[in-house]
Amino acid sequence: MPGPAGFFTRRWRAEVPMRVLFWRDMVLVGTLVNLLFTGGALAMAASGLSIALAAAVHFAPLPYNLFLVGAVWRLPASALHRWGALGWLALVTLV
């Protein structure tokens, strides 16, 4: 199933190896997405735009982040991966 629906479906059905889901999708790509949105939010706040709008931009990736953490927990994973995913979620949400 190509396209975005296939991306999400394969991860939710645990059809992707943990090394791909955790390291590539979450740690690498997820962190970059969050850094881009946080940078945009900081630029918006610095330019005098509404703080509420900047906060909305900062938290826009949160559903994607929650999906990734949920997908990690659905895989038969080690406790290190599961708790690492929760730590990553806390870090990217607060930073």
C-alpha positions as CSV (number, residue, x, y, z in Angstrom):
1,M,0.0,0.0,0.0
2,P,2.0,3.0,-1.2
3,G,1.6,6.5,0.1
4,P,1.0,8.0,3.5
5,A,-1.8,5.6,4.4
6,G,0.6,2.7,3.9
7,F,3.3,4.3,6.0
8,F,1.0,4.6,9.0
9,T,-0.7,1.3,8.5
10,R,2.5,-0.7,8.3
11,R,3.8,0.9,11.5
12,W,0.6,0.4,13.4
13,R,0.3,-3.2,12.3
14,A,3.9,-3.8,13.5
15,E,5.1,-4.7,10.0
16,V,8.2,-2.5,10.3
17,P,11.3,-3.6,12.2
18,M,12.0,-1.9,15.5
19,R,15.4,-0.5,14.2
20,V,13.5,1.3,11.4
21,L,10.6,2.5,13.5
22,F,12.6,3.6,16.5
23,W,15.9,4.9,15.1
24,R,14.9,6.2,11.7
25,D,11.3,7.2,12.0
26,M,11.2,8.4,15.5
27,V,14.7,9.5,16.6
28,L,16.0,10.8,13.2
29,V,12.9,12.0,11.2
30,G,10.7,12.7,14.2
31,T,13.3,14.8,15.9
32,L,14.0,16.8,12.7
33,V,10.3,17.4,12.2
34,N,10.0,18.6,15.8
35,L,13.1,20.9,15.5
36,L,11.6,22.5,12.3
37,F,8.3,23.2,13.9
38,T,9.9,24.5,17.1
39,G,12.2,26.7,15.1
40,G,9.2,28.0,13.2
41,A,7.3,28.7,16.4
42,L,10.3,30.5,17.9
43,A,10.6,32.6,14.8
44,M,6.9,33.5,14.9
45,A,7.1,34.5,18.6
46,A,10.2,36.5,18.0
47,S,8.6,38.4,15.1
48,G,5.7,39.5,17.4
49,L,3.0,37.1,16.2
50,S,0.6,35.7,18.6
51,I,2.0,33.4,21.3
52,A,-1.0,31.2,20.9
53,L,-0.3,30.7,17.2
54,A,3.4,30.0,17.9
55,A,2.3,27.4,20.6
56,A,-0.1,25.8,18.1
57,V,2.8,25.5,15.5
58,H,5.1,24.1,18.2
59,F,2.6,21.4,19.2
60,A,1.4,20.6,15.7
61,P,3.6,17.4,15.4
62,L,2.2,16.0,18.7
63,P,-0.3,13.6,17.0
64,Y,2.5,12.2,14.9
65,N,4.7,11.9,17.9
66,L,2.0,10.1,19.9
67,F,1.4,7.8,16.9
68,L,5.1,6.8,16.8
69,V,5.3,6.1,20.5
70,G,2.1,4.0,20.3
71,A,3.6,2.1,17.3
72,V,6.8,1.4,19.3
73,W,4.7,0.1,22.2
74,R,2.7,-2.2,19.9
75,L,5.8,-3.9,18.6
76,P,7.3,-6.7,20.7
77,A,10.0,-4.4,22.0
78,S,12.4,-4.3,24.8
79,A,11.7,-2.2,27.8
80,L,14.6,0.1,26.7
81,H,12.9,0.9,23.4
82,R,9.5,1.5,25.1
83,W,10.8,3.8,27.8
84,G,13.2,5.4,25.4
85,A,10.2,6.3,23.2
86,L,8.4,7.9,26.2
87,G,11.6,9.8,27.1
88,W,11.9,11.0,23.5
89,L,8.2,12.1,23.5
90,A,8.8,14.1,26.7
91,L,11.9,15.7,25.3
92,V,10.5,16.8,21.9
93,T,7.3,18.0,23.5
94,L,9.0,20.2,26.0
95,V,11.9,21.5,23.9
